[in-house]
Amino acid sequence: MHAFDAHCRAALAEIKAQGRYRQFTPLAREAARFPRYRMTRDGVEREVIVWSSNDYLGMGCSPVTIEAACAAAREMGAGAGGTRNISGTSPLHEALEAELADLHGKEAGLVFTSGFVSNQAALAGMLAALPGWQVFSDAKNHASMIAGIKAAKASVHIFAHNDVADLEARLAAAPAGAPKLIAFESVYSMDGDIAPIAAIAALAERFGAFTYLDEVHAVGMYGPQGAGVAARDGVAGRIDIIEGTLAKAFGAHGGYITGRAEVIDFLRSTAGGFIFTTALPPPVVAAALASVRHLRGDDARRARHFERAETLKRRLDAAGLPRMASVSHIVPVLIGDAARCREVSRRLLEEFGIYATPINYPTVARGTERLRLTPGPFHSDAMMDALIAALGAVVGSGAARAA
Ligand SMILES: *Cc1c(COP(=O)(O)O)cnc(C)c1O
């Protein structure tokens, strides 16, 4: 056995002992009946209602995306056949980038393999380009932004989450002439809170900082035409790069950045994570494009989504369940212990046919382990009745078990 194998064995034992071992739950979506899934275990098939999908609006199961993907596959094939520079660019890719730039009111857009890659590649590419960058990164930024920031030799200042005063103090303390970048998100996906974007933009203007905003959990859902929270707050024009994913509310796959033409063109020409990888497959691009175009006009779906989220919050409160505060469509329920969190999730699944993801350390701080519920427009009142009853049974008796 190699020393690395020995390391893996010991590390896995430690992860398991801490209750942090991650196990997949194989659930097959039924596109025509979303959010119903099929789970097969020991040869027995059962229906499961999923309350934790990031396909927030059900667009991944919509005829809008499915038909677009099928048509593009028949016409252009399953894969792109090359990187964007070699032979992977189709008219669909350029149409999608133009659509995204228009959605965010920016000059240009650039599509990447995933949201993770867009953050990692764009930030690493920007930060490698100038000496002396001072990066101001929100303490709860996603791993993909951290990966991009760490790849560079920039000085990194981590400011307290959503704390404008702390950010201001750190900006003021940094070398005045150095290039500065503020990297943050709009909707934070584990707590469901939202950044004070206007106040951060104002600080950026005062200190001459470039602003990089991850709107992954907002695009398609917030603001006019689903353009995000910056658009909702009327400050999108004051953000230099707006980044998003095509894989969550848009229901397809891929990530993107939008911004000023020369900034985007520079990253298109230099970012390794963009250049050295095969372009997104045409069916995926077609589905994403159809979804973005559709959602720009589908206010009813957005209204239904927010109505469902507010109704679930109200019903959890009425049932005395430990809902955590959230000003967004994300509804966390506090459990507070990793092993218990996994146990609550397991019992919901096995006894009630309900799937709610357990969120444990290191994704969230120890002691704040939770279930992360993402109600969507297709969760019915009857599904909500069943969820509340199941949580009442399991979270109540779960507390007794953990004690
Ligand atoms: C999911 C996520 C990403 C990555 O997007 P993918 O398209 O899934 O790779 C980036 N940022 C945040 C905040 C996310 O939650």
Ligand as a Chemical Component Dictionary entry (heavy atoms), coordinates in Angstrom:
data_LIG
# 
_chem_comp.id                   LIG 
_chem_comp.type                 NON-POLYMER 
_chem_comp.pdbx_formal_charge   0 
_chem_comp.three_letter_code    LIG 
# 
loop_
_chem_comp_atom.comp_id 
_chem_comp_atom.atom_id 
_chem_comp_atom.alt_atom_id 
_chem_comp_atom.type_symbol 
_chem_comp_atom.charge 
_chem_comp_atom.model_Cartn_x 
_chem_comp_atom.model_Cartn_y 
_chem_comp_atom.model_Cartn_z 
_chem_comp_atom.pdbx_ordinal 
LIG C1 C1 C 0 -23.484 26.215 -6.862  1  
LIG C2 C2 C 0 -22.627 27.442 -6.693  2  
LIG C3 C3 C 0 -21.644 27.775 -7.618  3  
LIG C4 C4 C 0 -21.221 26.815 -8.684  4  
LIG O1 O1 O 0 -22.157 26.742 -9.708  5  
LIG P1 P1 P 0 -22.213 25.383 -10.570 6  
LIG O2 O2 O 0 -22.835 25.814 -11.836 7  
LIG O3 O3 O 0 -23.018 24.418 -9.782  8  
LIG O4 O4 O 0 -20.799 24.914 -10.749 9  
LIG C5 C5 C 0 -21.014 28.995 -7.520  10 
LIG N1 N1 N 0 -21.314 29.872 -6.522  11 
LIG C6 C6 C 0 -22.226 29.550 -5.581  12 
LIG C7 C7 C 0 -22.522 30.544 -4.515  13 
LIG C8 C8 C 0 -22.898 28.334 -5.625  14 
LIG O5 O5 O 0 -23.750 28.012 -4.664  15 
# 
loop_
_chem_comp_bond.comp_id 
_chem_comp_bond.atom_id_1 
_chem_comp_bond.atom_id_2 
_chem_comp_bond.value_order 
_chem_comp_bond.pdbx_ordinal 
LIG C1 C2 SING 1  
LIG C2 C3 SING 2  
LIG C2 C8 DOUB 3  
LIG C3 C4 SING 4  
LIG C3 C5 DOUB 5  
LIG C4 O1 SING 6  
LIG O1 P1 SING 7  
LIG P1 O2 DOUB 8  
LIG P1 O3 SING 9  
LIG P1 O4 SING 10 
LIG C5 N1 SING 11 
LIG N1 C6 DOUB 12 
LIG C6 C7 SING 13 
LIG C6 C8 SING 14 
LIG C8 O5 SING 15 
# 
